[in-house]
Amino acid sequence: MNIVINDLNINYTDEGNGTPVLLLHGWGSSLTLYRRTIDSLKGRCRLVAVDFPGCGGSDTMSEPWDIKSYSDFVLEFMNAVGLENPIMIGHSHGGRVTLYMNAMGLVKSPKIVLLDSAGLIPKKTIKQKARAKSFKAIKRVLTLPVIKNFSGSLLEKARNHYGSADYNAAPEVLRKTLVSLVNTDLRDIIPNIKCPTLLIWGENDTDTPLSDAKIIESLISDSGLCVIKGAGHFAFIERPFEVEAILNSFIK
């Protein structure tokens, strides 16, 4: 299904009847990753999942976004499809948006589910700090007025060498968006969340480590953490039966 939100053609799916549930996917992903989750819950829930701009079947925005931009987009989408205060399920970046919207009081979800959620600025290893410092030094030199008109290809090579896979795979507008998002830390507002919150996390997640889950759990008064043994950043896909059983119990 498609809908136009702020001049962007947006892909989404709307299935089932009952308790309204909004599913938000992670960075660079799409709603298709929620296929099993939707099938598991649509017998008693209305499941709405949307492709963020620049992902899946949705148009890419023309200017970089920050976390507020994503929140505004979700609010516009919810209004357009008639979805009011749904249970929110968010994976990775989708979890970041879920945290922000509920912490800021922009939506009153009766419950939220965070699947290996982003939202905290991760601590960098010594190696990561060194790589970031090296790239900044190279960028500083290559953008000097004397040589910047001739250094475009070299700067791009440096980005490809030092950047993450997500960063390198994205067009420029999404690169700038990603930089804004990964430098956003929500821990100061997360304690504002008062609704029941379920955290489902892969034991071996290296993108949003289990230590992040424990911090988020400590900041939300009514929350609980389920650790999926042996799973990584996509625990809900790696261990679908286990996660679906937990979700069904929590939403019931």
VENZI-V513080 format. One record per backbone hydrogen bond with DSSP energy under -1.0 kcal/mol. CO is the residue of the C=O (numbers start at 1). NH is the residue of the N-H. If there is no record, write none. Layout:
<<CO	NH> <CO	NH>>
//
This chain:
<<1	12> <3	10> <5	8> <8	5> <9	59> <10	3> <11	51> <13	49> <15	47> <19	46> <20	87> <21	48> <22	89> <23	50> <24	91> <26	29> <30	33> <31	34> <32	35> <34	38> <35	39> <36	40> <37	41> <38	42> <41	44> <41	45> <44	19> <46	21> <47	15> <48	23> <49	13> <52	55> <55	58> <59	54> <66	70> <67	71> <68	72> <69	73> <70	74> <71	75> <72	76> <73	77> <74	78> <75	79> <76	80> <77	81> <78	83> <87	22> <88	113> <89	24> <90	115> <91	94> <92	96> <92	118> <93	97> <94	98> <95	99> <96	100> <97	101> <98	102> <99	103> <100	104> <101	106> <101	107> <111	88> <112	198> <113	90> <114	200> <115	92> <119	186> <125	129> <126	130> <127	131> <128	132> <129	133> <130	134> <131	135> <132	136> <133	137> <134	138> <135	139> <136	140> <137	141> <138	142> <139	143> <141	144> <144	147> <144	148> <147	150> <151	155> <152	156> <153	157> <154	158> <155	159> <156	160> <157	161> <158	162> <159	163> <164	168> <165	169> <171	175> <172	176> <173	177> <174	178> <175	179> <176	180> <177	181> <178	182> <181	184> <186	189> <186	190> <189	192> <190	193> <196	112> <197	224> <198	114> <199	226> <200	116> <201	228> <202	205> <209	212> <209	213> <210	214> <211	215> <212	216> <213	217> <214	218> <215	219> <216	220> <222	197> <224	199> <226	201> <228	203> <228	231> <231	204> <234	237> <234	238> <235	239> <239	243> <240	244> <241	245> <242	246> <243	247> <244	248> <245	249> <246	250> <247	251> <248	252>>
//
